[in-house]
């Protein structure tokens, strides 16, 4: 399984970005795709996740500003980020957790840099 993230970049405070992450390979129909972020000197934390059934989960600090969605036919997850602030600056990582034949496996993408200028 490979995850290819894209869409990061430099944006001003209040701006928007849309991240995409496409999964390829042997993808189980039962999975959760999620975005995490890691700022310099800080731990990697959950931003938002969405299950193959459409259930979503968000970190408290992004609720109301970010929206996670997915296209199951394309095995792609999106993160629409609005009202960005400098505190959102981080490397954003795509994650896939999947379950198949009672076995759980997880994968990470390469990360995409998001920088919000003040």
N, C-alpha and C positions, 0 to 999 in steps of 0.2 A: 504494500500500500504506500502510495506517495501523496503528499499534500503540497499543493502549489498555491501560495498566497500572493496576492497582488493588491495594488490600490493605495499603498501608503504614500506619504509625501509630506510636504511642508504647507501649512495652512495658517492663516491668521486667526487670532481669537474670535470666536463667534462663527467661524466657517464650518464647512462640512466636508467629509470624506466618506467614500464607500469602499470597504475592503471586500475582496472576494477570495475564496479558497476552494479550489477544485480538488477532489479526491479521485484517485485512479487506482486500479488494481482490483483485488478481491474484496469488495465492499459488502458487508452483511446488511440485510434489510433492517436489522435492529441495531440502531446506533444513535449516538449523540455527537453532534458536531458543535464545537465551541470555539470561542475566542478568549485567549488569555493575553495579559500584557505584563511587561516587566520594565520598570523604570530603572535607571542607573542606581545601583546600590540597594535596590529593593527586591522583594520576593515576587515571583510570578503569581499573579492573581487572576481569578476568573472575571471576565468582562460580561460575557453572555453565552448561553448555550441553547441549542434547540434539538429536540429529539426527532427521530424519523417520523414520529406521530404528530409532530408540530408543537409539543409542549416546550415553552421557553422558560428561561431562568436568567436573571440579570444580577450583576453586582449592584449594591445599593447606590454607588457613586455615579452610575450611568443611567439609572432608571429615568425614563421620560426624555432622555436625550439620544440614546442609542436604540436601534432596532435590529434584531437578528432575524434573518429569514433564510430559507433554503429552497433549493430546487432539487427534489429527489431524483428526477430523471437525469439530471446532470451531476449528481453527487457534489453539489456546490453549496456552500454556505456564504452568506453575505452579512456584512455589518455596516449599517448606515449610521454614521456618527454625525450628529448635529450639535450646534452650540458648543463647539470644542473650546477648551481652555488649556493654558499651558500645563496644567496638572494632568492632562490626558497624554502628554508626551511620553512615549514609551515604544518599545518594540512589541508589536502585536503578533502573537503566535496562534496559528490554527491548530486545533486538536480534534482527533477523531477517536472515540471510544466505541467499540462494537462488540457484540455478543454473537457467537456462532457455535452451535453444538456444545452449549454450556461453558464455553471458554470466552473470557474477556481479553481483548487486546487493545492497545492504545498506540496512537501515532501522533507525531508532531510535524508541523510544517517548518519551514526555514525562518519564518519571522519576516515582518515588514515594518519598517521604521515609520512612525507617525510623529511629526514634530509640529507643535503648535506655538507660534510666536505671539508675544504679547504686544 
